[in-house]
Amino acid sequence: MAEITKVKPGTLTDFGNGFYHIRGSFKLGGVVDLGTHCALVELPDGRFVFLDSYTLDDDLKAKVDALTDGGKKVAAIINVHPFHTLHIEWMAKAYPEAKLYGTRRHHEKFPGLNWESDFCEAGALDGLFGDALTFSVPEGVQMVCDDENVHFSSVLAYHRPSKTIFVDDTLSCIKAPFPLSLLPFTGKLAFHPTLAKALEPNPYAADAFREWAIGMAQDWADARRVATAHNTTVSFADGEFPEKIGAALGQVSGTLQKHRDQPTQS
């Protein structure tokens, strides 16, 4: 059975085998703290990589510096969600020697930063970190939609040594107080509720997305946890992750079928 853990902001958790998960604060409307996250991942050669950016308070910064020789071992900062941008400038300034990766939207929003030339969604990360850290880009959905309130798509990362999947929004599991607790995607691993708006406007998008999800679940079948934005980590028994993705697909089967049935799409 899956176990859902909610961690307070300002926390660094060692998941073992080189994966350090950081929970931060993100308040909806300045009131409800939905949380945000990033991760510090140690590579087999002793270098470190950040997944996502976050402004570290003094306590978190001291813990990160102790692990990374004052930041000297931070080799890269990888921003995996095009709309999670609040902390990018701080992170780039805090670790100026680290290579900076992002999506096309990151490049466009912060043209003055020293980005690596290729975009994360275009395969820039493939093979960079060997088998220890691999990435998957959802198919059949738009990375950035015309409606910028749709934050479905992101680049998912899998750290195989710790069997941890790091994801922003695409897969969600939110534990929230009433009345947000009434929303259908709270309390369980699910695809973000903006899927319908994120699907590409063609009749093949629904099947492309479903096939991607099944393939991702098979490739990462040994995963034991999913660290989601914004405030929960979901842990699984051995071999349970593909079942949970199958259940999540079942929850959106109507959405996918409705998309298939649209008579004309442009």
C-alpha atoms as a printed R data frame, in Angstrom:
    type eleno elety resid chain resno       x      y       z
1   ATOM     1    CA   MET     A     1   0.000  0.000   0.000
2   ATOM     2    CA   ALA     A     2   1.229  3.482  -0.874
3   ATOM     3    CA   GLU     A     3   2.247  5.760   1.982
4   ATOM     4    CA   ILE     A     4   1.824  9.528   1.691
5   ATOM     5    CA   THR     A     5   4.138 11.774   3.678
6   ATOM     6    CA   LYS     A     6   3.718 15.519   4.050
7   ATOM     7    CA   VAL     A     7   6.836 17.398   5.186
8   ATOM     8    CA   LYS     A     8   6.984 20.935   6.550
9   ATOM     9    CA   PRO     A     9   8.759 23.625   4.473
10  ATOM    10    CA   GLY     A    10  12.394 24.299   5.240
11  ATOM    11    CA   THR     A    11  13.273 20.620   5.541
12  ATOM    12    CA   LEU     A    12  16.089 18.582   3.976
13  ATOM    13    CA   THR     A    13  15.407 14.835   3.963
14  ATOM    14    CA   ASP     A    14  18.011 12.213   3.103
15  ATOM    15    CA   PHE     A    15  16.344  9.485   1.036
16  ATOM    16    CA   GLY     A    16  19.623  7.562   0.932
17  ATOM    17    CA   ASN     A    17  22.037  6.672  -1.857
18  ATOM    18    CA   GLY     A    18  22.757 10.303  -2.672
19  ATOM    19    CA   PHE     A    19  19.263 11.822  -2.924
20  ATOM    20    CA   TYR     A    20  18.523 14.799  -0.650
21  ATOM    21    CA   HIS     A    21  15.013 16.220  -0.907
22  ATOM    22    CA   ILE     A    22  14.282 19.824   0.075
23  ATOM    23    CA   ARG     A    23  10.797 21.063   0.892
24  ATOM    24    CA   GLY     A    24  10.107 24.785   0.638
25  ATOM    25    CA   SER     A    25   7.250 27.240   1.022
26  ATOM    26    CA   PHE     A    26   4.793 28.391  -1.664
27  ATOM    27    CA   LYS     A    27   1.639 30.085  -0.425
28  ATOM    28    CA   LEU     A    28  -1.472 30.123  -2.584
29  ATOM    29    CA   GLY     A    29  -2.876 33.631  -2.425
30  ATOM    30    CA   GLY     A    30  -0.447 34.310   0.386
31  ATOM    31    CA   VAL     A    31  -2.533 32.143   2.737
32  ATOM    32    CA   VAL     A    32  -2.510 28.375   2.086
33  ATOM    33    CA   ASP     A    33   1.026 26.975   1.969
34  ATOM    34    CA   LEU     A    34   0.948 24.388  -0.822
35  ATOM    35    CA   GLY     A    35   4.721 24.046  -0.646
36  ATOM    36    CA   THR     A    36   7.353 23.629  -3.296
37  ATOM    37    CA   HIS     A    37  10.476 21.512  -3.588
38  ATOM    38    CA   CYS     A    38  13.871 20.868  -5.088
39  ATOM    39    CA   ALA     A    39  16.423 18.097  -4.726
40  ATOM    40    CA   LEU     A    40  20.177 17.755  -4.403
41  ATOM    41    CA   VAL     A    41  21.460 14.599  -6.068
42  ATOM    42    CA   GLU     A    42  24.947 13.148  -5.665
43  ATOM    43    CA   LEU     A    43  26.358 11.565  -8.808
44  ATOM    44    CA   PRO     A    44  28.606  8.483  -8.753
45  ATOM    45    CA   ASP     A    45  31.675 10.644  -9.416
46  ATOM    46    CA   GLY     A    46  31.047 12.821  -6.321
47  ATOM    47    CA   ARG     A    47  29.574 15.822  -8.113
48  ATOM    48    CA   PHE     A    48  26.112 17.126  -7.237
49  ATOM    49    CA   VAL     A    49  23.112 18.239  -9.292
50  ATOM    50    CA   PHE     A    50  20.143 20.323  -8.222
51  ATOM    51    CA   LEU     A    51  16.736 19.376  -9.583
52  ATOM    52    CA   ASP     A    52  14.765 22.637  -9.639
53  ATOM    53    CA   SER     A    53  15.652 25.890  -7.921
54  ATOM    54    CA   TYR     A    54  14.771 27.129  -4.470
55  ATOM    55    CA   THR     A    55  15.969 30.021  -2.302
56  ATOM    56    CA   LEU     A    56  17.665 28.245   0.590
57  ATOM    57    CA   ASP     A    57  17.424 29.797   4.035
58  ATOM    58    CA   ASP     A    58  20.584 29.961   6.134
59  ATOM    59    CA   ASP     A    59  20.002 26.574   7.751
60  ATOM    60    CA   LEU     A    60  19.322 24.761   4.477
61  ATOM    61    CA   LYS     A    61  22.211 26.548   2.767
62  ATOM    62    CA   ALA     A    62  24.580 25.414   5.531
63  ATOM    63    CA   LYS     A    63  23.446 21.801   5.129
64  ATOM    64    CA   VAL     A    64  23.869 21.936   1.350
65  ATOM    65    CA   ASP     A    65  27.283 23.567   1.671
66  ATOM    66    CA   ALA     A    66  28.411 20.860   4.093
67  ATOM    67    CA   LEU     A    67  27.526 18.220   1.522
68  ATOM    68    CA   THR     A    68  28.986 20.027  -1.494
69  ATOM    69    CA   ASP     A    69  32.229 21.528  -0.156
70  ATOM    70    CA   GLY     A    70  30.752 24.993   0.053
71  ATOM    71    CA   GLY     A    71  28.983 24.558  -3.287
72  ATOM    72    CA   LYS     A    72  32.172 23.717  -5.205
73  ATOM    73    CA   LYS     A    73  30.841 20.251  -6.079
74  ATOM    74    CA   VAL     A    74  27.535 21.517  -7.519
75  ATOM    75    CA   ALA     A    75  27.947 20.729 -11.208
76  ATOM    76    CA   ALA     A    76  24.496 21.578 -12.560
77  ATOM    77    CA   ILE     A    77  21.118 23.126 -11.817
78  ATOM    78    CA   ILE     A    78  18.321 21.525 -13.823
79  ATOM    79    CA   ASN     A    79  15.007 23.373 -13.953
80  ATOM    80    CA   VAL     A    80  12.390 20.863 -15.018
81  ATOM    81    CA   HIS     A    81   9.127 22.848 -14.978
82  ATOM    82    CA   PRO     A    82   8.654 25.842 -17.297
83  ATOM    83    CA   PHE     A    83   6.462 27.727 -14.812
84  ATOM    84    CA   HIS     A    84   8.436 27.121 -11.613
85  ATOM    85    CA   THR     A    85  10.586 30.217 -11.928
86  ATOM    86    CA   LEU     A    86  10.465 32.173  -8.657
87  ATOM    87    CA   HIS     A    87  13.849 30.975  -7.374
88  ATOM    88    CA   ILE     A    88  15.911 30.522 -10.539
89  ATOM    89    CA   GLU     A    89  17.841 33.785 -10.328
90  ATOM    90    CA   TRP     A    90  18.759 33.184  -6.680
91  ATOM    91    CA   MET     A    91  19.989 29.663  -7.385
92  ATOM    92    CA   ALA     A    92  22.021 30.741 -10.411
93  ATOM    93    CA   LYS     A    93  23.678 33.476  -8.349
94  ATOM    94    CA   ALA     A    94  24.306 31.191  -5.361
95  ATOM    95    CA   TYR     A    95  26.061 28.555  -7.517
96  ATOM    96    CA   PRO     A    96  27.546 30.504 -10.440
97  ATOM    97    CA   GLU     A    97  29.945 27.749 -11.506
98  ATOM    98    CA   ALA     A    98  27.166 25.196 -12.006
99  ATOM    99    CA   LYS     A    99  25.869 24.584 -15.504
100 ATOM   100    CA   LEU     A   100  22.342 25.949 -15.809
101 ATOM   101    CA   TYR     A   101  19.698 23.940 -17.665
102 ATOM   102    CA   GLY     A   102  16.105 24.901 -18.389
103 ATOM   103    CA   THR     A   103  13.189 24.683 -20.764
104 ATOM   104    CA   ARG     A   104  12.621 27.096 -23.634
105 ATOM   105    CA   ARG     A   105  10.384 29.222 -21.407
106 ATOM   106    CA   HIS     A   106  13.136 29.536 -18.801
107 ATOM   107    CA   HIS     A   107  15.545 30.783 -21.458
108 ATOM   108    CA   GLU     A   108  12.996 33.314 -22.707
109 ATOM   109    CA   LYS     A   109  12.041 34.541 -19.234
110 ATOM   110    CA   PHE     A   110  15.631 34.991 -18.043
111 ATOM   111    CA   PRO     A   111  17.703 35.726 -21.165
112 ATOM   112    CA   GLY     A   112  20.505 37.274 -19.113
113 ATOM   113    CA   LEU     A   113  21.379 34.016 -17.335
114 ATOM   114    CA   ASN     A   114  24.145 31.748 -18.588
115 ATOM   115    CA   TRP     A   115  22.007 28.892 -19.882
116 ATOM   116    CA   GLU     A   116  23.311 25.770 -21.550
117 ATOM   117    CA   SER     A   117  22.193 26.075 -25.152
118 ATOM   118    CA   ASP     A   118  19.795 23.142 -25.500
119 ATOM   119    CA   PHE     A   119  16.372 22.927 -23.867
120 ATOM   120    CA   CYS     A   120  15.496 20.264 -21.294
121 ATOM   121    CA   GLU     A   121  12.376 19.218 -23.187
122 ATOM   122    CA   ALA     A   122  14.410 18.732 -26.364
123 ATOM   123    CA   GLY     A   123  16.692 16.015 -25.022
124 ATOM   124    CA   ALA     A   124  19.435 18.245 -23.585
125 ATOM   125    CA   LEU     A   125  19.715 15.993 -20.515
126 ATOM   126    CA   ASP     A   126  19.851 12.620 -22.265
127 ATOM   127    CA   GLY     A   127  22.884 10.625 -21.171
128 ATOM   128    CA   LEU     A   128  24.526 13.461 -19.236
129 ATOM   129    CA   PHE     A   129  24.545 11.589 -15.945
130 ATOM   130    CA   GLY     A   130  24.700  7.971 -17.036
131 ATOM   131    CA   ASP     A   131  22.257  5.504 -15.522
132 ATOM   132    CA   ALA     A   132  22.142  7.245 -12.149
133 ATOM   133    CA   LEU     A   133  19.855 10.086 -13.250
134 ATOM   134    CA   THR     A   134  17.526  9.719 -16.209
135 ATOM   135    CA   PHE     A   135  14.722 11.880 -17.568
136 ATOM   136    CA   SER     A   136  11.383 11.521 -19.298
137 ATOM   137    CA   VAL     A   137   9.381 14.129 -21.225
138 ATOM   138    CA   PRO     A   138   5.611 13.505 -21.464
139 ATOM   139    CA   GLU     A   139   4.290 12.942 -24.972
140 ATOM   140    CA   GLY     A   140   0.977 14.075 -26.379
141 ATOM   141    CA   VAL     A   141   0.877 17.208 -24.206
142 ATOM   142    CA   GLN     A   142   2.159 20.734 -24.704
143 ATOM   143    CA   MET     A   143   5.082 21.784 -22.544
144 ATOM   144    CA   VAL     A   144   3.738 25.359 -22.558
145 ATOM   145    CA   CYS     A   145   0.107 26.059 -23.407
146 ATOM   146    CA   ASP     A   146  -1.421 29.275 -24.709
147 ATOM   147    CA   ASP     A   147  -3.322 29.374 -21.437
148 ATOM   148    CA   GLU     A   148  -0.471 29.981 -18.994
149 ATOM   149    CA   ASN     A   149  -2.618 28.809 -16.090
150 ATOM   150    CA   VAL     A   150  -2.112 25.257 -17.395
151 ATOM   151    CA   HIS     A   151   0.959 23.884 -15.619
152 ATOM   152    CA   PHE     A   152   0.640 20.212 -16.518
153 ATOM   153    CA   SER     A   153   3.810 19.294 -18.341
154 ATOM   154    CA   SER     A   154   7.334 19.035 -16.948
155 ATOM   155    CA   VAL     A   155  10.461 16.929 -17.306
156 ATOM   156    CA   LEU     A   156  10.353 13.989 -14.885
157 ATOM   157    CA   ALA     A   157  13.622 12.797 -13.316
158 ATOM   158    CA   TYR     A   158  14.465  9.357 -11.919
159 ATOM   159    CA   HIS     A   159  17.350  8.753  -9.544
160 ATOM   160    CA   ARG     A   160  17.815  5.011  -9.787
161 ATOM   161    CA   PRO     A   161  20.219  4.519  -6.821
162 ATOM   162    CA   SER     A   162  17.582  5.855  -4.388
163 ATOM   163    CA   LYS     A   163  14.640  4.673  -6.542
164 ATOM   164    CA   THR     A   164  13.179  8.182  -6.342
165 ATOM   165    CA   ILE     A   165  11.145  9.939  -9.031
166 ATOM   166    CA   PHE     A   166  11.186 13.745  -8.848
167 ATOM   167    CA   VAL     A   167   8.254 15.468 -10.549
168 ATOM   168    CA   ASP     A   168   6.575 18.854 -10.729
169 ATOM   169    CA   ASP     A   169   2.810 18.924 -11.324
170 ATOM   170    CA   THR     A   170   2.555 16.274 -14.090
171 ATOM   171    CA   LEU     A   171   2.055 13.736 -11.315
172 ATOM   172    CA   SER     A   172   0.525 15.250  -8.213
173 ATOM   173    CA   CYS     A   173  -0.402 14.172  -4.715
174 ATOM   174    CA   ILE     A   174  -1.627 17.020  -2.586
175 ATOM   175    CA   LYS     A   175  -2.692 16.835   1.034
176 ATOM   176    CA   ALA     A   176  -4.464 20.074   1.733
177 ATOM   177    CA   PRO     A   177  -6.825 21.465   4.375
178 ATOM   178    CA   PHE     A   178 -10.549 21.936   3.784
179 ATOM   179    CA   PRO     A   179 -11.951 23.007   1.329
180 ATOM   180    CA   LEU     A   180  -9.048 22.054  -0.970
181 ATOM   181    CA   SER     A   181  -9.199 18.552   0.522
182 ATOM   182    CA   LEU     A   182 -12.451 18.042  -1.428
183 ATOM   183    CA   LEU     A   183 -10.706 18.249  -4.786
184 ATOM   184    CA   PRO     A   184 -10.546 14.862  -6.567
185 ATOM   185    CA   PHE     A   185  -6.752 14.827  -6.954
186 ATOM   186    CA   THR     A   186  -5.960 15.269  -3.261
187 ATOM   187    CA   GLY     A   187  -4.630 12.391  -1.208
188 ATOM   188    CA   LYS     A   188  -3.591 10.084  -4.045
189 ATOM   189    CA   LEU     A   189  -1.093  9.926  -6.894
190 ATOM   190    CA   ALA     A   190  -2.813 11.359  -9.938
191 ATOM   191    CA   PHE     A   191  -2.171 13.237 -13.127
192 ATOM   192    CA   HIS     A   192  -2.542 16.983 -12.725
193 ATOM   193    CA   PRO     A   193  -6.162 18.099 -13.267
194 ATOM   194    CA   THR     A   194  -5.215 20.371 -16.197
195 ATOM   195    CA   LEU     A   195  -4.531 17.370 -18.476
196 ATOM   196    CA   ALA     A   196  -7.539 18.072 -20.709
197 ATOM   197    CA   LYS     A   197  -6.256 21.558 -21.520
198 ATOM   198    CA   ALA     A   198  -2.653 20.402 -21.961
199 ATOM   199    CA   LEU     A   199  -3.266 17.688 -24.573
200 ATOM   200    CA   GLU     A   200  -2.009 18.590 -28.027
201 ATOM   201    CA   PRO     A   201  -4.809 19.613 -30.440
202 ATOM   202    CA   ASN     A   202  -4.719 16.482 -32.604
203 ATOM   203    CA   PRO     A   203  -6.631 13.176 -32.467
204 ATOM   204    CA   TYR     A   204  -3.530 11.154 -31.625
205 ATOM   205    CA   ALA     A   205  -2.483 13.065 -28.520
206 ATOM   206    CA   ALA     A   206  -4.515 11.015 -26.030
207 ATOM   207    CA   ASP     A   207  -2.983  7.737 -27.165
208 ATOM   208    CA   ALA     A   208   0.499  9.260 -27.279
209 ATOM   209    CA   PHE     A   209   0.121 10.409 -23.690
210 ATOM   210    CA   ARG     A   210  -1.221  7.051 -22.509
211 ATOM   211    CA   GLU     A   211   1.589  5.152 -24.233
212 ATOM   212    CA   TRP     A   212   4.180  7.506 -22.738
213 ATOM   213    CA   ALA     A   213   2.780  6.990 -19.231
214 ATOM   214    CA   ILE     A   214   2.772  3.217 -19.580
215 ATOM   215    CA   GLY     A   215   6.305  3.196 -20.983
216 ATOM   216    CA   MET     A   216   7.575  5.481 -18.223
217 ATOM   217    CA   ALA     A   217   6.019  3.246 -15.584
218 ATOM   218    CA   GLN     A   218   7.635  0.161 -17.121
219 ATOM   219    CA   ASP     A   219  11.056  1.800 -17.484
220 ATOM   220    CA   TRP     A   220  10.963  3.017 -13.880
221 ATOM   221    CA   ALA     A   221   9.058  0.049 -12.456
222 ATOM   222    CA   ASP     A   222  11.492 -0.378  -9.558
223 ATOM   223    CA   ALA     A   223  10.747  3.124  -8.200
224 ATOM   224    CA   ARG     A   224   9.888  3.148  -4.493
225 ATOM   225    CA   ARG     A   225   8.825  6.769  -4.095
226 ATOM   226    CA   VAL     A   226   7.604  9.809  -6.022
227 ATOM   227    CA   ALA     A   227   8.527 13.238  -4.652
228 ATOM   228    CA   THR     A   228   5.888 15.607  -5.975
229 ATOM   229    CA   ALA     A   229   5.294 19.294  -5.990
230 ATOM   230    CA   HIS     A   230   3.889 20.652  -3.978
231 ATOM   231    CA   ASN     A   231   3.883 19.090  -0.538
232 ATOM   232    CA   THR     A   232   3.910 15.286  -0.496
233 ATOM   233    CA   THR     A   233   6.085 12.266  -1.105
234 ATOM   234    CA   VAL     A   234   4.411  8.985  -2.024
235 ATOM   235    CA   SER     A   235   6.214  5.749  -1.121
236 ATOM   236    CA   PHE     A   236   5.440  2.368  -2.674
237 ATOM   237    CA   ALA     A   237   6.068 -1.294  -2.119
238 ATOM   238    CA   ASP     A   238   8.433 -2.980  -4.543
239 ATOM   239    CA   GLY     A   239   6.770 -3.236  -7.968
240 ATOM   240    CA   GLU     A   240   3.768 -1.111  -7.005
241 ATOM   241    CA   PHE     A   241   4.584  2.001  -9.065
242 ATOM   242    CA   PRO     A   242   3.258  0.685 -12.426
243 ATOM   243    CA   GLU     A   243  -0.001 -0.219 -10.707
244 ATOM   244    CA   LYS     A   244  -0.354  3.326  -9.400
245 ATOM   245    CA   ILE     A   245   0.263  4.784 -12.848
246 ATOM   246    CA   GLY     A   246  -2.339  2.398 -14.238
247 ATOM   247    CA   ALA     A   247  -4.800  3.643 -11.614
248 ATOM   248    CA   ALA     A   248  -3.959  7.263 -12.452
249 ATOM   249    CA   LEU     A   249  -4.613  6.541 -16.139
250 ATOM   250    CA   GLY     A   250  -7.924  4.979 -15.179
251 ATOM   251    CA   GLN     A   251  -8.891  8.202 -13.430
252 ATOM   252    CA   VAL     A   252  -8.308 10.213 -16.630
253 ATOM   253    CA   SER     A   253  -9.684  7.655 -19.089
254 ATOM   254    CA   GLY     A   254 -12.788  9.779 -19.662
255 ATOM   255    CA   THR     A   255 -10.662 12.846 -20.358
256 ATOM   256    CA   LEU     A   256  -8.553 10.945 -22.868
257 ATOM   257    CA   GLN     A   257 -11.588  9.422 -24.590
258 ATOM   258    CA   LYS     A   258 -13.307 12.787 -24.858
259 ATOM   259    CA   HIS     A   259 -10.190 14.147 -26.550
260 ATOM   260    CA   ARG     A   260 -10.134 11.233 -29.000
261 ATOM   261    CA   ASP     A   261 -13.791 11.798 -29.844
262 ATOM   262    CA   GLN     A   262 -13.461 15.429 -30.810
263 ATOM   263    CA   PRO     A   263 -14.486 15.478 -34.486
264 ATOM   264    CA   THR     A   264 -12.215 18.272 -35.667
265 ATOM   265    CA   GLN     A   265  -9.047 19.582 -34.105
266 ATOM   266    CA   SER     A   266  -6.633 22.113 -35.537
